[in-house]
Amino acid sequence: MGHKVHPNAFRLGVFRPWEANWFANPKDYTKMLHEDLEMRRVILARLRNAGIAKIETERSSNAQLTVTIHTAKPGIVIGKGGSSVDQLREDLEKRFGNRVRISIQEIKQPELDAQLVAENIASQIERRISYKRAMKQAILRTMRSGAKGVRIYCGGRLRGAEMARREWDREGRVPLHTLRADIDFGRATAKTTFGAIGVKCWIYKDQISPAQRRLAAIQEETVPIAEAIAPQPEVVEAPPSPVAEVAVVTPEAAPKAAPRRARTAAAPASPAKPKAAPKAKAEAKTETSKAPAKPAAAKKPTTRKKADA
């Protein structure tokens, strides 16, 4: 028999962080752990229709509890004028006796969150929609959003059958054995009149290497420092000085240009004289060519006289 491992827990410490960030003494550990679990149940029960995907908790040394709620519908969690958040904070403080600070983060692409996809399919099954149709539509929407692979599993008395069975569908690839694979996992339960139907969802987004993730974090930290230091050097004062020097040099260059133009004007006058000589030669050539034409004209009348004779 195969032993299934939770994909999120399997990748803890590789690149996925813990959802509860706090340290406690061995005596207080059990109490704080049950406080966290009870707090999650209270929040999920109160905000059932708010599309909550994940709840993160963090405890500081001054007994302050910070709760981060990741939701696809922040408007429902906040309420009108923030009334719902204030009421929730007051209830948690009364129940657990600690100062509570609540922060809300919006999920911009709910189609790529496995928990929200599983809850969506479970809600459709509760409304008597065909499980096959719900699974196919969810896979299509997730793949269109940019996922590299999806796998959805449904188990129970599907369509009210007397014998429970399992059905699953997949598109793309879901490498569960690859630790670098960013695979999100979520599960939900559809409570129907003919029994409970379990829904599981795996979404493979991309491959992430821890070394690249650390380098990216270091670059993000260094870039703003470099940008802040760049304007500090006195680079702004340097440009005005060369501009002033250029303005002084330009008037000196102007008078120098005038004598150059005078020299170029005198130069064309001298070559004009030798050009007259070739013109005289051409005229001489034309005169010589015209000279033989006259005797030719004289010969014509001689030939005419012979004809008269």
VOPAGU-2260 file (C-alpha; in pm, 1 decimal, decimal comma):
REM VOPAGU-2260
SITE   aa  ch    i         X         Y         Z
SITE  MET   A    0       0,0       0,0       0,0
SITE  GLY   A    1     125,9     346,3     -83,9
SITE  HIS   A    2     169,0     607,9     189,0
SITE  LYS   A    3      47,5     951,5      81,0
SITE  VAL   A    4     235,0    1260,0     201,5
SITE  HIS   A    5      76,4    1603,8     230,3
SITE  PRO   A    6     236,5    1809,2     -52,2
SITE  ASN   A    7     252,5    2127,7     156,1
SITE  ALA   A    8     412,9    1959,1     456,5
SITE  PHE   A    9     652,4    1768,9     229,5
SITE  ARG   A   10     798,2    2101,7     103,0
SITE  LEU   A   11     820,2    2285,6     435,8
SITE  GLY   A   12    1163,2    2440,9     471,8
SITE  VAL   A   13    1254,4    2383,9     105,9
SITE  PHE   A   14    1075,3    2692,4     -20,5
SITE  ARG   A   15     735,6    2688,8     153,6
SITE  PRO   A   16     714,4    2873,1     489,1
SITE  TRP   A   17     519,2    2767,8     796,1
SITE  GLU   A   18     169,4    2904,4     850,8
SITE  ALA   A   19     234,6    2956,4    1224,4
SITE  ASN   A   20     549,2    3155,2    1312,0
SITE  TRP   A   21     615,3    3160,0    1685,5
SITE  PHE   A   22     827,7    3000,1    1957,1
SITE  ALA   A   23     711,2    2889,5    2301,8
SITE  ASN   A   24     837,7    2726,2    2617,2
SITE  PRO   A   25     764,0    2354,7    2652,3
SITE  LYS   A   26     506,0    2435,0    2922,0
SITE  ASP   A   27     313,3    2685,0    2706,3
SITE  TYR   A   28     342,1    2502,9    2374,1
SITE  THR   A   29      25,1    2292,1    2408,5
SITE  LYS   A   30    -185,3    2587,1    2517,5
SITE  MET   A   31     -67,0    2810,2    2229,1
SITE  LEU   A   32    -113,5    2533,9    1972,5
SITE  HIS   A   33    -476,1    2478,1    2074,5
SITE  GLU   A   34    -532,7    2853,2    2071,6
SITE  ASP   A   35    -415,8    2865,1    1710,3
SITE  LEU   A   36    -637,1    2574,6    1606,8
SITE  GLU   A   37    -942,5    2717,1    1783,1
SITE  MET   A   38    -882,6    3060,1    1632,1
SITE  ARG   A   39    -870,3    2914,0    1281,2
SITE  ARG   A   40   -1198,1    2730,7    1339,2
SITE  VAL   A   41   -1366,9    3049,2    1462,8
SITE  ILE   A   42   -1249,4    3257,4    1166,0
SITE  LEU   A   43   -1342,9    2993,9     908,1
SITE  ALA   A   44   -1686,9    2941,5    1063,5
SITE  ARG   A   45   -1763,2    3312,9    1070,7
SITE  LEU   A   46   -1625,9    3392,0     723,1
SITE  ARG   A   47   -1750,6    3081,2     548,3
SITE  ASN   A   48   -1843,1    3254,6     221,1
SITE  ALA   A   49   -1545,3    3490,2     204,1
SITE  GLY   A   50   -1319,6    3253,9       3,7
SITE  ILE   A   51   -1048,5    3215,7     268,9
SITE  ALA   A   52    -754,5    3012,2     140,3
SITE  LYS   A   53    -502,2    3040,2     423,0
SITE  ILE   A   54    -466,8    3187,1     773,3
SITE  GLU   A   55    -119,6    3273,3     905,5
SITE  THR   A   56     -41,4    3347,5    1269,0
SITE  GLU   A   57     256,9    3517,4    1426,7
SITE  ARG   A   58     325,5    3580,4    1795,5
SITE  SER   A   59     562,6    3850,1    1919,3
SITE  SER   A   60     743,8    3872,5    2251,7
SITE  ASN   A   61     497,7    4128,9    2393,3
SITE  ALA   A   62     205,3    3881,8    2378,3
SITE  GLN   A   63      63,4    4027,5    2057,6
SITE  LEU   A   64     -95,5    3793,7    1803,8
SITE  THR   A   65     -85,6    3890,2    1436,1
SITE  VAL   A   66    -336,3    3711,9    1210,5
SITE  THR   A   67    -300,6    3733,5     830,5
SITE  ILE   A   68    -607,9    3625,0     632,5
SITE  HIS   A   69    -559,5    3539,6     262,8
SITE  THR   A   70    -895,5    3578,0      91,9
SITE  ALA   A   71   -1036,3    3612,1    -258,4
SITE  LYS   A   72   -1319,9    3840,8    -136,2
SITE  PRO   A   73   -1167,1    4105,9      90,7
SITE  GLY   A   74   -1484,0    4314,6      82,9
SITE  ILE   A   75   -1678,4    4050,1     277,0
SITE  VAL   A   76   -1402,4    4018,3     538,1
SITE  ILE   A   77   -1361,4    4394,5     588,6
SITE  GLY   A   78   -1730,6    4474,2     590,9
SITE  LYS   A   79   -1895,6    4813,9     562,3
SITE  GLY   A   80   -1648,6    5072,5     691,9
SITE  GLY   A   81   -1433,3    4799,6     848,4
SITE  SER   A   82   -1703,5    4695,2    1095,7
SITE  SER   A   83   -1661,2    4320,4    1037,5
SITE  VAL   A   84   -1285,3    4326,8    1101,0
SITE  ASP   A   85   -1323,7    4530,3    1421,0
SITE  GLN   A   86   -1591,6    4297,1    1552,4
SITE  LEU   A   87   -1381,5    3990,6    1472,6
SITE  ARG   A   88   -1077,3    4141,4    1644,7
SITE  GLU   A   89   -1275,7    4222,7    1960,2
SITE  ASP   A   90   -1420,9    3869,6    1975,2
SITE  LEU   A   91   -1076,2    3709,2    1939,8
SITE  GLU   A   92    -928,1    3932,6    2210,9
SITE  LYS   A   93   -1209,1    3843,9    2453,6
SITE  ARG   A   94   -1182,3    3473,3    2378,1
SITE  PHE   A   95    -803,5    3429,0    2398,7
SITE  GLY   A   96    -700,8    3719,5    2621,4
SITE  ASN   A   97    -427,5    3848,3    2387,4
SITE  ARG   A   98    -392,1    4160,0    2178,9
SITE  VAL   A   99    -487,2    4069,2    1822,6
SITE  ARG   A  100    -389,7    4247,6    1503,8
SITE  ILE   A  101    -564,4    4140,1    1181,7
SITE  SER   A  102    -424,8    4202,6     832,8
SITE  ILE   A  103    -600,1    4102,5     511,7
SITE  GLN   A  104    -430,2    4003,9     185,3
SITE  GLU   A  105    -620,7    3966,5    -139,3
SITE  ILE   A  106    -568,4    3665,0    -367,1
SITE  LYS   A  107    -555,9    3808,2    -718,6
SITE  GLN   A  108    -584,1    3473,3    -902,1
SITE  PRO   A  109    -823,4    3243,5    -712,0
SITE  GLU   A  110    -809,7    2991,4   -1000,6
SITE  LEU   A  111    -448,3    2910,3    -904,9
SITE  ASP   A  112    -525,6    2844,6    -536,8
SITE  ALA   A  113    -594,0    2475,1    -472,0
SITE  GLN   A  114    -800,1    2533,4    -156,9
SITE  LEU   A  115   -1036,9    2775,7    -331,2
SITE  VAL   A  116   -1073,1    2544,3    -633,0
SITE  ALA   A  117   -1161,1    2248,0    -407,6
SITE  GLU   A  118   -1415,7    2454,7    -212,6
SITE  ASN   A  119   -1572,0    2575,3    -537,7
SITE  ILE   A  120   -1617,5    2217,0    -662,8
SITE  ALA   A  121   -1760,7    2107,7    -325,7
SITE  SER   A  122   -2014,4    2391,2    -327,6
SITE  GLN   A  123   -2125,1    2293,3    -680,6
SITE  ILE   A  124   -2171,5    1930,6    -575,7
SITE  GLU   A  125   -2384,5    2046,7    -279,9
SITE  ARG   A  126   -2605,6    2231,4    -529,7
SITE  ARG   A  127   -2657,0    1902,1    -718,7
SITE  ILE   A  128   -2435,9    1995,4   -1015,0
SITE  SER   A  129   -2267,5    1701,6   -1189,5
SITE  TYR   A  130   -1925,4    1636,1   -1037,5
SITE  LYS   A  131   -1776,3    1560,3   -1380,1
SITE  ARG   A  132   -1888,2    1893,8   -1517,7
SITE  ALA   A  133   -1760,1    2080,1   -1210,4
SITE  MET   A  134   -1420,9    1906,6   -1233,5
SITE  LYS   A  135   -1376,1    1975,2   -1605,7
SITE  GLN   A  136   -1471,6    2341,4   -1575,1
SITE  ALA   A  137   -1232,4    2390,3   -1283,0
SITE  ILE   A  138    -945,9    2224,9   -1475,4
SITE  LEU   A  139   -1013,4    2439,7   -1781,8
SITE  ARG   A  140   -1015,5    2764,0   -1582,3
SITE  THR   A  141    -699,6    2672,6   -1392,1
SITE  MET   A  142    -503,1    2582,0   -1705,4
SITE  ARG   A  143    -611,7    2904,9   -1873,0
SITE  SER   A  144    -478,6    3101,4   -1573,8
SITE  GLY   A  145    -124,2    2972,8   -1640,2
SITE  ALA   A  146     -88,9    2650,2   -1439,7
SITE  LYS   A  147     133,4    2373,8   -1579,3
SITE  GLY   A  148     -75,2    2089,3   -1440,7
SITE  VAL   A  149    -392,0    2014,8   -1239,5
SITE  ARG   A  150    -526,4    1704,7   -1074,5
SITE  ILE   A  151    -869,6    1683,0    -905,8
SITE  TYR   A  152   -1001,7    1389,0    -705,8
SITE  CYS   A  153   -1358,0    1323,1    -582,1
SITE  GLY   A  154   -1457,2    1034,2    -358,0
SITE  GLY   A  155   -1782,1     921,7    -195,9
SITE  ARG   A  156   -2137,4     840,9    -301,9
SITE  LEU   A  157   -2112,9    1022,3    -630,4
SITE  ARG   A  158   -2454,1    1098,4    -786,3
SITE  GLY   A  159   -2616,4     924,5    -489,8
SITE  ALA   A  160   -2487,4     577,6    -580,6
SITE  GLU   A  161   -2523,3     308,2    -316,1
SITE  MET   A  162   -2156,0     213,4    -345,1
SITE  ALA   A  163   -1896,9     482,1    -289,7
SITE  ARG   A  164   -1632,2     521,6    -555,4
SITE  ARG   A  165   -1346,5     748,0    -657,2
SITE  GLU   A  166   -1318,4     960,5    -967,6
SITE  TRP   A  167   -1026,8    1178,0   -1070,5
SITE  ASP   A  168    -924,3    1386,2   -1368,3
SITE  ARG   A  169    -592,9    1541,1   -1466,1
SITE  GLU   A  170    -443,4    1773,6   -1723,8
SITE  GLY   A  171     -75,6    1858,0   -1767,9
SITE  ARG   A  172     184,4    1716,6   -1529,7
SITE  VAL   A  173     191,9    1711,0   -1148,8
SITE  PRO   A  174     538,0    1592,0   -1028,6
SITE  LEU   A  175     464,2    1511,8    -662,6
SITE  HIS   A  176     811,2    1362,2    -601,6
SITE  THR   A  177     997,5    1677,0    -712,8
SITE  LEU   A  178    1072,9    1896,2    -412,9
SITE  ARG   A  179    1147,5    2198,4    -629,1
SITE  ALA   A  180     801,3    2179,2    -787,1
SITE  ASP   A  181     567,3    2448,8    -656,6
SITE  ILE   A  182     259,0    2233,0    -599,2
SITE  ASP   A  183     -37,7    2371,7    -409,3
SITE  PHE   A  184    -274,2    2129,9    -234,9
SITE  GLY   A  185    -622,3    2182,3     -97,6
SITE  ARG   A  186    -918,2    1972,7      11,9
SITE  ALA   A  187   -1283,1    2033,7      93,5
SITE  THR   A  188   -1592,6    1833,6     192,0
SITE  ALA   A  189   -1930,2    1854,3      23,5
SITE  LYS   A  190   -2207,7    1770,4     272,8
SITE  THR   A  191   -2496,7    1631,4      67,8
SITE  THR   A  192   -2822,6    1455,2     159,3
SITE  PHE   A  193   -2676,4    1119,3      57,6
SITE  GLY   A  194   -2348,7    1159,2     248,4
SITE  ALA   A  195   -2018,4    1345,3     249,2
SITE  ILE   A  196   -1812,4    1373,1     -69,9
SITE  GLY   A  197   -1444,1    1458,9     -39,2
SITE  VAL   A  198   -1266,9    1680,2    -293,8
SITE  LYS   A  199    -888,3    1709,7    -331,5
SITE  CYS   A  200    -698,6    1936,5    -568,6
SITE  TRP   A  201    -332,1    1955,3    -672,7
SITE  ILE   A  202    -209,2    2250,8    -882,3
SITE  TYR   A  203     142,6    2252,5   -1029,3
SITE  LYS   A  204     252,8    2611,2   -1096,3
SITE  ASP   A  205     626,3    2605,5   -1173,0
SITE  GLN   A  206     966,5    2479,9   -1060,2
SITE  ILE   A  207    1150,4    2686,6    -800,0
SITE  SER   A  208    1509,2    2632,1    -685,7
SITE  PRO   A  209    1597,4    2760,1    -336,1
SITE  ALA   A  210    1930,5    2903,2    -456,1
SITE  GLN   A  211    1761,7    3119,2    -719,3
SITE  ARG   A  212    1503,2    3229,0    -465,0
SITE  ARG   A  213    1776,0    3347,1    -223,2
SITE  LEU   A  214    1966,7    3530,2    -496,7
SITE  ALA   A  215    1649,1    3707,2    -605,8
SITE  ALA   A  216    1583,3    3815,3    -248,0
SITE  ILE   A  217    1940,0    3951,4    -214,9
SITE  GLN   A  218    1912,1    4144,0    -540,8
SITE  GLU   A  219    1583,3    4296,9    -433,4
SITE  GLU   A  220    1746,5    4420,6    -114,2
SITE  THR   A  221    2054,3    4566,3    -286,1
SITE  VAL   A  222    1876,3    4742,7    -572,0
SITE  PRO   A  223    1696,3    5005,1    -362,9
SITE  ILE   A  224    2021,7    5081,1    -173,8
SITE  ALA   A  225    2206,1    5146,6    -500,2
SITE  GLU   A  226    1925,5    5367,4    -625,4
SITE  ALA   A  227    1930,5    5566,2    -302,4
SITE  ILE   A  228    2308,3    5619,1    -315,1
SITE  ALA   A  229    2323,3    5714,3    -685,9
SITE  PRO   A  230    2173,2    6065,5    -652,9
SITE  GLN   A  231    2393,8    6151,7    -352,5
SITE  PRO   A  232    2724,4    6220,8    -543,8
SITE  GLU   A  233    2765,3    6580,1    -667,5
SITE  VAL   A  234    2697,6    6485,3   -1027,5
SITE  VAL   A  235    2432,0    6751,9   -1063,1
SITE  GLU   A  236    2682,2    7033,8   -1000,4
SITE  ALA   A  237    2921,0    6915,7   -1275,9
SITE  PRO   A  238    2697,2    6984,9   -1580,4
SITE  PRO   A  239    2654,7    7360,2   -1516,8
SITE  SER   A  240    3034,0    7427,4   -1530,9
SITE  PRO   A  241    3090,7    7287,0   -1883,2
SITE  VAL   A  242    2783,2    7468,5   -2007,7
SITE  ALA   A  243    2931,6    7802,0   -1895,1
SITE  GLU   A  244    3264,5    7724,5   -2065,6
SITE  VAL   A  245    3094,1    7642,5   -2393,1
SITE  ALA   A  246    2909,2    7973,2   -2383,8
SITE  VAL   A  247    3242,3    8159,3   -2350,3
SITE  VAL   A  248    3409,4    7967,0   -2632,3
SITE  THR   A  249    3136,4    8023,7   -2889,5
SITE  PRO   A  250    3192,9    8400,7   -2932,1
SITE  GLU   A  251    3566,1    8340,2   -2994,7
SITE  ALA   A  252    3492,9    8090,9   -3270,3
SITE  ALA   A  253    3268,8    8336,1   -3454,7
SITE  PRO   A  254    3536,4    8592,9   -3553,1
SITE  LYS   A  255    3769,5    8315,1   -3666,3
SITE  ALA   A  256    3512,7    8197,8   -3915,2
SITE  ALA   A  257    3504,0    8536,8   -4094,6
SITE  PRO   A  258    3866,1    8536,2   -4225,1
SITE  ARG   A  259    3823,5    8178,7   -4343,6
SITE  ARG   A  260    3528,9    8286,3   -4555,9
SITE  ALA   A  261    3737,1    8579,9   -4699,7
SITE  ARG   A  262    4016,6    8340,1   -4801,8
SITE  THR   A  263    3776,9    8111,4   -4979,4
SITE  ALA   A  264    3625,1    8410,6   -5162,1
SITE  ALA   A  265    3966,2    8524,8   -5297,6
SITE  ALA   A  266    4059,0    8178,1   -5414,2
SITE  PRO   A  267    3793,8    8142,6   -5684,9
SITE  ALA   A  268    3899,0    8475,8   -5847,1
SITE  SER   A  269    4248,9    8349,3   -5945,7
SITE  PRO   A  270    4138,4    8029,1   -6122,6
SITE  ALA   A  271    3894,4    8234,8   -6333,2
SITE  LYS   A  272    4185,8    8380,7   -6544,0
SITE  PRO   A  273    4329,5    8050,6   -6670,2
SITE  LYS   A  274    3980,2    7945,8   -6774,3
SITE  ALA   A  275    3982,1    8229,8   -7031,9
SITE  ALA   A  276    4275,8    8070,5   -7217,0
SITE  PRO   A  277    4097,7    7750,5   -7304,1
SITE  LYS   A  278    3809,6    7960,1   -7429,8
SITE  ALA   A  279    4048,3    8139,2   -7674,0
SITE  LYS   A  280    4185,5    7804,5   -7788,2
SITE  ALA   A  281    3837,0    7685,6   -7856,9
SITE  GLU   A  282    3768,9    7998,1   -8059,6
SITE  ALA   A  283    4089,6    7938,0   -8254,7
SITE  LYS   A  284    3985,1    7586,1   -8329,5
SITE  THR   A  285    3649,6    7705,8   -8458,6
SITE  GLU   A  286    3820,1    7962,1   -8682,7
SITE  THR   A  287    4047,5    7696,3   -8829,9
SITE  SER   A  288    3754,2    7469,6   -8889,6
SITE  LYS   A  289    3571,1    7752,8   -9065,2
SITE  ALA   A  290    3870,0    7831,6   -9291,1
SITE  PRO   A  291    3854,9    7516,3   -9503,8
SITE  ALA   A  292    3483,6    7568,6   -9550,0
SITE  LYS   A  293    3547,6    7879,7   -9768,7
SITE  PRO   A  294    3744,9    7701,7  -10040,3
SITE  ALA   A  295    3475,3    7441,2  -10056,9
SITE  ALA   A  296    3229,3    7715,6  -10136,1
SITE  ALA   A  297    3465,5    7845,1  -10407,8
SITE  LYS   A  298    3485,3    7508,9  -10576,7
SITE  LYS   A  299    3108,0    7488,0  -10619,2
SITE  PRO   A  300    3082,8    7782,2  -10857,2
SITE  THR   A  301    3364,9    7633,1  -11069,2
SITE  THR   A  302    3169,6    7317,4  -11116,5
SITE  ARG   A  303    2861,1    7516,0  -11214,5
SITE  LYS   A  304    3056,5    7706,6  -11484,5
SITE  LYS   A  305    3174,3    7384,5  -11639,6
SITE  ALA   A  306    2820,2    7269,7  -11660,3
SITE  ASP   A  307    2718,0    7592,7  -11838,6
SITE  ALA   A  308    3001,0    7542,9  -12090,4
